[in-house]
């Protein structure tokens, strides 16, 4: 995935101004609040709220003209929400089944695929350490922040994405939940080799998911790209140095 000269506005306000970025493997974006990180993730996913110019190329095709569903179905783009929404009237298991069947190209009436779905679901549920009863709840109803992030991760794993956007998935997680979620993501990465764009403020998740490239974002632009040494610079001196 390659992003070229991306410009994003809401009304008359510029949020992203001429951003260039290539997502090659496991890419991490760090930056101060208000630098446009979450906006970038939503624009890649297809949020129609913004006025957008430039190019987001996936396999050489500019996807900016495509709606959310086309980006999801044709290119396998999955974005985890910073604040996962509550979905009234549908259980988590119902949602996961629809995701799994849709992405696998199966008819939901095909009961021969049900065992396959249940096996896959149980595998990831156990790795994430989610109680079974959570599957029968409405999506994200009465869940803690960490439980919502596990729910998001489970949706991602059943979706089987080619491109994963993680917008502060580490926010609000205790250490046990962080380890469970990163273990699942790392296992999925080893088995499927998706491209990952991870947005974070903290380096603790980067002890468990090792980035290939680190990007520093300020004022709507990527101002520095490099290796893990940038994480140490941020920890020691903050973002004013960039």
N, C-alpha and C positions, 0 to 999 in steps of 0.2 A: 504494500500500500504506500503510495507516494502522494504527498500533499504539496501543492505548488501555489505560491502567491495567494494564500487564502485570506480573504477579507470578510469580516462578519460584522453586521450592524444590527442594532435594535433601535428603531427610530433614527435619530440623528447621532446616536452614540456608537463610536467605533469600539468594538470589543477585541477583535483580532485584526491585525493590520499587517498583511504581507507575510504570513507565516509559511515557512517551508519545513517539511519533515518527511523522512522516509522511515517507515516502520518495517524493520527487517527481521526481527526475532522476538526478543523480550525487551521492549523499549519502555523506559520510565520517564515521566514528566514530573518535575518538581518545580515549585515556584510559590511566590507569596499569594495571599488571598487577592482576588480581583484581577489576576493576570490573564484569565481567559481559559483556564484548564478545563473546567467543566463545560463551558460553552463549546470548546473544541470537540469534546466527546459527544455532545448532543448533536452537533452539526454532522459529524461522521455518521451517526446513527440515523439522521434524517429528520430531526426536529424542524417542523415548518415555521417555527416562530421567528426565525432569523432571516435577514436579507444577506445572501451569500454570493461572493464572487470568487473566482479562482478554479482550481481543479483538485479533486480527490480521486486519484487513479487507483483502481483495483484491477489487476491483470491488464493494465493499459487502457481501461475504459473509465471515463469520467462519470462518477455515479451521482453528481450533484443534481442531475435532472430526474433522479429516481425517487419514488416515495419510500417510506419506511419498509413497507411489506416487500417491495422489490429488492431492497438492499438486504433484507433478512433472507428471503428465499433464494435469490440468485447468487449471493456472495457469502452467506453464512455469517453475517455480522451480528454480534451479540454485545449489548451494553448492560452492565450492572449499574443500577441506580445508586446514587449517593444516599438518597432517602427512599427506599423501596415503598411503593404504594400499597395500600390495602385494597383488595379486590373483593367486593361484597358478592356473596351468593355463589362463589365457586371455590371448591376445596383445592388445596395444593395438589393433591393426587390427580384430580380431574385436569388441572392445568398442565401438569407434567405429562400426563398421557396424551393430551392434545399436542403438546410440543413434540414429544417423541414420535408420534405417528406422522405428524405433518412433515418433520425434518427427514424421516426415514422413507417417506413416500408411501406409507401404508394406509389402507382404509381402516377406519376405526371399527368397522363392523367385522373385520377379519380377526376372529378370536384366536386364531393360531399364532398370532403375534403377541398375545397377551402375556404368555410365559416369558418371552424375550424381554418385554417391557418390565415386568416385575423383577426379573433377575438383575437387569441393569439398574433399576431404581433401588433395590435392596443393597446392591454393591456400594453405590455412592452414598446412600443414606447412612450405612454403617461407618464408612470412612469419615464422613462429616460428624458422626456422633449425634444424629438427630433422632429423637424418640419417634416411634411409629405413629403415635397419636397426632403429631404435628401434620401428618399427611391428610388427615380428615378435617382439619380446621380450614376455615376460609383463609385465603391467601393473606398472610401477614397480620391476621387478626390477633390482637393481644400478645404479640411477640415482642421480646426485648430487641434492642438494636443488634446484638450479636446473633440472635435467632433469625432475624430478618436477613442478615447477610448470609447465613447458612442456607436459607431458603433461596436467595438469589443465586448462590453458587450451585445448588442442586438443579435449579432451572437451567443454568448454563451448561452443566454437564450432560443433561438429557437433551439439550438443544444441539450438542455436538458442533460448536461453531468453528469456523476457519479463522475468524478475526474476533478477538476478545478485547473489549474495552472495559477496564476496571476503574471506576471512578471512586476513589477513596474507599475501597472495600475493607480496608483495615480500620476505618473510623468506628470507634465504639466497641472494639473487640477486646475481650480479655485474652490473656496469653494462651489459654487452652483452645479457645475458639480460633484464634489466629493460627495456631499450629495445625488444627484440623483442616481449616479452609486452605491454607497454603499447601498442605500435604495433598489434598485433592487436586488443586490446580497444577501442581508439579507433576502428579501422576498423569493427568490428562495431557499435559504438555509433552511428556515423554512418549506417550502412546500415539498422539495425533499431530504433533508439531504445528499447532496454530501460531499465528502472529498475535502477540499480546502487546497492548498499550495500557500501561498502568499509571494512574495518577495518584500521587500520595504526597503528604506533607512530612511523613516521618520515615526514618530509615529502618525501623524495627522490622517491617515486613520484608525489607530488602535483605535481611539476614536469612530469610527462608526461601524467597524467590529471587534468584540471582539475575540481575539485569544484564543484558548484552550491551546496551547503550543507555546512558543517562542524559536527559535533555533538561536544561534550565529555561523556564518560560517566564518572561516579564513583559508587562505592557503589551500583551497580544502578539509577542514574537518569541521564537526560540533564539536565545542570546548566547547559548553555549551548549555544545554536545561533547560528550567524552565517555570515559569509562567510570568505574566505581569510585575513582578518586574524587569525582565531583560530589559524591555523597558526603565524604569526609569534609570537604571544603564548606558545604552547606551547614553541616553540624557544628563546625568550628567558628565560622565567620558569618553565617546567614547569607542573605541574598544581595546585600548592598554592594558586595564586591563585583557582581556581574553587571 
